[in-house]
Amino acid sequence: MSAERAHLPPANNLPDTRSQLVVTMFAPPGTPVPTVVGADELAERQHLRVTAP
């Protein structure tokens, strides 16, 4: 099982302070967290994507 990279739009951009995004990732022990997926799996997940307005 693998997960796609999440492309998050900027949010909570305040004019007087710096915003930060914190990400927590989980994987089974000994498994690399970032996993490269093939073109076939990306094509299978196409219906799950949301396009930018």
Backbone as a ProteinNet text record, in pm:
[ID]
protein_1_A
[PRIMARY]
MSAERAHLPPANNLPDTRSQLVVTMFAPPGTPVPTVVGADELAERQHLRVTAP
[TERTIARY]
85.4	0	89.4	52.1	129.9	36.1	89.1	9.5	69.3	-14.8	33.4	82.5	162.4	205.7	87.5	66	-43.7	7.2	-54.2	-21.2	-123.7	-82.8	-175.4	-163.9	-274.9	-269.5	-237	-178.2	-150	-279.1	-270.4	-386.3	-340.8	-430.8	-401.6	-283.1	-274.6	-166.8	-204.3	-150.7	-181	-77.6	-118.8	-24.8	78.4	51.1	141.3	217.1	207.2	279.4	308.4	405.7	443	366.7	304.1	231.4	323.7	302.6	380.7	286.9	327.2	252.2	333.1	273.2	338.8	273.8	355.2	305.7	359.4	272.1	312.6	284.1	386.8	372.9	402	326.3	342.3	372.3	455.3	484.8	525.2	508.3	553.9	705.1	754.1	897.8	978.7	1084.9	1172.3	1125.3	1011.3	957.3	982.1	1038.7	1057.4	922.3	912.3	785.8	754.6	844.9	812.5	829.5	725.1	727.4	695.7	778	755.3	652.7	550.7	448.6	464.2	422.1	434.1	322.2	338.6	239.6	104.3	104.6	-22.5	-101.8	-33.5	-104	-151.5	-71.9	-115.6	-240.9	-244.5	-362.3	-485.1	-466.3	-577.9	-634.2	-552.2	-594.6	-641	-642.1	-678.2	-814	-909.3	-1044.1	-1047	-942	-937.5	-883.1	-825.8	-763.3	-865.5	-833.3	-913.4	-829.5	-885	-809.1	-826.9	-727.2	-734.1	-839.7	-906	-1008.8	-950.8
-117.6	0	123.1	224.7	348.1	467.3	580.2	703	802.6	885.7	988.6	1108.6	1187.9	1313.2	1408.2	1470.6	1565.9	1704.9	1765.9	1903.3	1992.9	2057	2137.5	2285	2349.4	2492.5	2571.7	2686.8	2769.3	2800.8	2798.9	2829.3	2902.7	2974.5	3047.3	3142.4	3205.6	3301.4	3435.1	3459.7	3582	3688.5	3813.1	3917.6	3950.9	3916.8	3959	3844.3	3722	3609.5	3506.1	3419.7	3316.4	3187.6	3126.9	3001.5	2885	2771.7	2652.1	2533.2	2436.5	2313.1	2201	2125.6	2012.7	1885.6	1790.5	1664.6	1550.2	1457.6	1336.1	1218.8	1138.1	1025	895.5	791.5	661.5	554.7	457.4	342.7	226.2	105	-10	-1.4	-55.5	-52.3	-111	-42.4	-88	-52.8	11.6	50.7	198.9	237.5	380.6	451.7	568.6	642.5	691.5	764.4	802.4	679.4	644.3	527.6	572	530.5	564.8	468.1	521.2	437.3	444.2	340.2	333.2	407.7	421.5	492.8	423.6	290	217.6	246.9	254	285.3	430.6	521.6	661.5	672.9	598	600.7	545.6	441.5	385	483.7	575.8	672.2	805.4	816.9	941.9	994.7	906.9	949.6	1008.6	989.2	1041.5	1184.6	1233.5	1365	1476.6	1587.8	1708.5	1809.8	1863.9	1961.1	2101.2	2183.8	2322.1	2399.2	2492.1	2571	2663.9
0	0	0	-74.5	-78.5	-80.4	-47.2	-44.9	-142.8	-196.7	-286.6	-207.7	-272.1	-210.5	-208.7	-96.7	-83.7	-120.4	-215.8	-253.8	-185.7	-78	0.8	-37.8	-65.2	-95.3	30.8	16.3	133.9	209.1	339.8	422.8	547.5	608.5	730.9	713.1	599.2	574.5	637.2	751.2	823.4	788.1	775.2	734.9	842.6	968.3	1075	1141.9	1088	1146.7	1039.7	1067.4	972.5	1005	903.3	920.7	887	953.8	926.1	910.9	830.9	812.7	875.7	964.7	1029.4	977.6	935.3	880.7	965.5	1001.2	1071.3	979.3	953.1	861.5	937.6	906.7	972.1	868.3	907.1	821.9	911.5	863.4	942	965.3	1074.9	1102.1	986.3	950.1	842.5	703.2	691.6	561.8	539.6	424	398.3	388	445.4	443.7	302.6	235.8	97.5	7.3	-64.1	-151.6	-293.3	-387	-527.7	-583.6	-647.8	-710	-861.1	-926.5	-1071.6	-1142.1	-1272.2	-1353.8	-1350.8	-1342.2	-1340.5	-1213.7	-1099.2	-974	-973.4	-1027.7	-1037.3	-1123	-1231.8	-1319.6	-1246.7	-1165.1	-1089.2	-987.6	-940.2	-837.6	-896.9	-1027.2	-1092.9	-1045.5	-1024.5	-984	-842.2	-765.5	-628.8	-620.5	-729.3	-727.6	-742.7	-679.1	-692.8	-768.5	-873.6	-952.5	-895.1	-916	-867	-943.8	-876	-945.5	-1049.6
[MASK]
+++++++++++++++++++++++++++++++++++++++++++++++++++++

